[in-house]
Amino acid sequence: MQVRLARPEEHDRVGELTVRAYAAFTLGPADPYVAVLRDAAARAAGGELWVAVDGDLLLGNVTYCPPGSAYREVSRDDEGEFRMLAVDPEARGRGAGTALARLCEDRARTHGAVAMALSTLAEMTDAHRIYRRLGYDRDPSRDWSPLPGVELLAFGKRL
């Protein structure tokens, strides 16, 4: 498995993978968040879009949010953050999610971050297992709601 920046010609595939990975957590195709998940080009422009690949097989992707990125939601100035960690349902269990999260931690260190922060839905228990294995703890003081009925849980880790 290789982790690298997504190439522009991969953006459509990355977007569709992200939509598939999040399908159980959206309200279906009409959910406005589906368009955000699908728009990999915007994520690449507003952050760093990383992919995990095995040859030509796209396993997963994540948006790392460097300092100044509009995609940052819960991180403080001295923290790193990543969003939309997505692993193809057919590729789960191969370590792509862990590799992508670790990559984001490495990127944050290069930006001088001393910690990581992220938010996730309570229902995303597979992601929670990855975060806990990597040493993240729940941070209920940063739980938040971007929209009525959408409650996000915060996790954090010292680097």
C-alpha positions in Angstrom: 0.0 0.0 0.0 1.2 3.5 -0.9 -0.1 6.8 0.6 0.3 9.8 -1.6 -1.4 13.0 -2.7 -4.4 12.4 -5.0 -3.9 13.2 -8.6 -6.4 15.5 -10.4 -7.4 12.7 -12.8 -8.4 10.7 -9.7 -10.7 13.3 -8.1 -13.9 11.8 -9.5 -13.0 8.3 -8.3 -12.0 9.7 -4.9 -15.3 11.6 -4.6 -17.4 8.5 -5.5 -15.4 6.4 -3.0 -16.1 8.9 -0.3 -19.8 8.9 -1.0 -19.9 5.1 -0.9 -17.9 5.1 2.4 -20.3 7.6 4.0 -23.6 6.2 2.5 -24.8 4.7 5.8 -24.3 8.1 7.5 -26.1 10.4 5.0 -29.8 10.9 4.2 -29.3 9.5 0.7 -28.5 11.2 -2.7 -30.5 14.3 -1.9 -28.5 15.0 1.3 -26.6 18.3 0.7 -23.5 16.8 2.4 -23.2 14.2 -0.4 -22.2 17.0 -2.8 -19.4 18.0 -0.3 -18.2 14.4 0.0 -18.2 14.0 -3.8 -16.3 17.3 -4.5 -12.7 15.9 -4.1 -11.4 18.7 -6.3 -12.5 21.3 -3.8 -11.0 19.4 -1.0 -7.7 19.2 -2.9 -7.8 22.9 -3.5 -8.8 23.8 0.1 -6.6 21.3 1.9 -4.5 18.3 1.1 -6.2 15.3 -0.4 -4.4 12.1 0.3 -5.1 8.6 -1.0 -4.2 5.1 0.0 -3.6 2.9 -3.1 -2.6 -0.6 -3.9 -1.4 -0.4 -7.5 -4.3 1.0 -9.4 -6.8 0.1 -6.7 -8.0 3.1 -4.7 -8.4 2.0 -1.1 -9.3 5.2 0.7 -8.7 8.9 1.1 -8.6 11.7 3.7 -8.5 15.5 3.7 -5.7 16.9 5.8 -6.5 20.5 6.9 -3.3 22.5 7.1 -3.1 25.8 9.0 -5.4 28.3 7.2 -7.6 25.7 5.5 -11.3 26.5 5.4 -11.9 22.8 6.1 -10.6 23.2 9.7 -13.5 22.9 12.1 -12.5 22.0 15.7 -8.7 22.4 15.8 -6.9 25.2 17.5 -3.9 27.1 16.0 -1.4 24.6 17.5 -3.3 21.5 16.4 -3.6 19.5 13.2 -7.0 18.3 11.9 -8.2 15.9 9.2 -11.7 15.3 7.8 -13.6 12.9 5.6 -11.5 9.9 6.3 -13.0 7.3 3.9 -12.1 3.7 3.2 -13.8 1.8 0.4 -16.2 -0.6 2.0 -14.6 -3.4 -0.1 -11.1 -2.5 1.2 -11.8 -2.2 5.0 -9.5 -4.1 7.3 -6.4 -3.6 5.1 -5.0 -0.7 7.2 -5.8 2.1 4.8 -7.7 4.1 7.4 -4.8 3.8 9.9 -2.2 4.7 7.3 -4.1 7.8 6.2 -4.7 9.0 9.8 -1.0 8.5 10.6 -0.1 10.4 7.5 -2.2 13.4 8.8 -0.4 13.2 12.1 3.0 13.4 10.3 1.7 16.4 8.2 0.6 18.2 11.3 4.0 17.7 12.9 5.6 19.3 9.9 3.4 22.3 10.5 4.5 22.5 14.1 1.3 21.1 15.6 1.5 19.7 19.1 -1.8 17.8 19.0 -4.5 16.6 16.7 -8.3 17.3 16.8 -11.1 15.8 14.8 -14.8 15.3 14.9 -17.0 12.3 13.9 -20.5 11.0 14.1 -21.3 8.8 17.0 -22.4 6.1 14.5 -18.9 5.9 12.9 -17.7 3.2 15.3 -15.2 1.7 12.8 -13.4 5.1 12.7 -13.6 5.4 16.5 -11.7 2.1 16.8 -8.9 3.5 14.5 -8.7 6.7 16.5 -8.5 4.8 19.8 -5.8 2.5 18.5 -3.8 5.5 17.5 -4.1 7.1 21.0 -7.0 9.5 20.5 -9.3 10.3 23.4 -12.8 11.6 23.4 -13.0 15.4 24.1 -16.7 16.1 24.9 -15.9 19.7 25.6 -15.5 20.2 21.8 -18.6 18.2 20.7 -20.7 20.3 18.3 -23.5 20.4 15.9 -23.1 21.8 12.4 -26.8 21.4 11.7 -29.9 20.6 13.7 -30.0 16.8 14.2 -26.3 16.3 13.4 -24.2 15.8 16.5 -20.5 15.4 16.1 -18.2 13.9 18.7 -14.7 15.4 19.2 -11.5 13.3 19.6 -8.0 14.6 20.4 -4.4 13.4 20.7 -1.1 14.9 21.8 1.6 14.5 19.2 
